[in-house]
Amino acid sequence: MMSLVANIGTWAAAIGCGVMAGIYFAFSTFVMKALAGIPRTAGIAAMQSINEVIVSSAFLPLFFGTSLLGAGLAGWSLTQWGGPGASLLLVGGLVYVLGMFVCTAVFNVPLNDALAAVEPDGFGSAELWSAYLERWTLWNHVRTVASAVACGLFIAAIVASS
């Protein structure tokens, strides 16, 4: 049976992962398609605005907090190895940290930075926007799946330790 602190942390991680999966799912299934369907200059300007606003919203504490919880639970699971749900916590934490956090840092953020540096109607913006839509959305799919899988693994760990 999990300690109360571990149980609360696992629930918080599961909820955080679920919320993150929902955010990423929305972008993957309709936000990026909508931005791709409007004139390029408007799509670029809208995504630039989203990228500016998101860093001062509740998204960032959720992003970092859930990542820290996932990493912490993965580490804690090693001290509980062999116990009920420990392997699920480890895999859940690794899937989330690698599939969401590392993916974001290595792929999505550099793409966002490149987009921030372009004028929506400037030279090269059409090529950049086309590549951005394809690559950013691909890596966002990875973040969506990783977040959803981690959410399920954390819930499974709670069930296993009950």
Secondary structure as UniProt FT lines:
FT   HELIX           4..26
FT   HELIX           27..31
FT   HELIX           32..36
FT   HELIX           40..54
FT   TURN            55..56
FT   HELIX           59..79
FT   TURN            80..82
FT   TURN            84..85
FT   HELIX           86..96
FT   HELIX           97..102
FT   HELIX           104..108
FT   HELIX           109..116
FT   TURN            120..121
FT   TURN            123..124
FT   HELIX           125..161
//
